[in-house]
């Protein structure tokens, strides 16, 4: 596999049936720096200066998330937003991680870097 972050950004989410195995997840993880595999989810916490900036981030990623039709869990606090991706529909509805999670993580990072760094 010779994918780059740019390759992830160029893709769109598609319906997935099978979850990625652990080895595949470990190969994709370096393409989304700062994200971690935590309790079978792809997780990252973004820090902001205040609540207004945190909500601006949530609103900015809402468009991307909706366009990809792949919705993460969001934990929003005063100056942080934790984003948790997984794919509920894989493994016959048992869930797991799919390529969609890594695509969307890369896109959320792109929004953050374009707007907040």
HELIX and SHEET records of a PDB file:
HELIX    1   1 UNK A    5  UNK A   10  1                                   6    
HELIX    2   2 UNK A   22  UNK A   29  1                                   8    
HELIX    3   3 UNK A   51  UNK A   68  1                                  18    
HELIX    4   4 UNK A   90  UNK A   93  1                                   4    
HELIX    5   5 UNK A   99  UNK A  116  1                                  18    
SHEET    1   A 4 UNK A  36  UNK A  38  0                                        
SHEET    2   A 4 UNK A  41  UNK A  47 -1                                        
SHEET    3   A 4 UNK A  80  UNK A  85 -1                                        
SHEET    4   A 4 UNK A  73  UNK A  76 -1                                        
END                                                                             
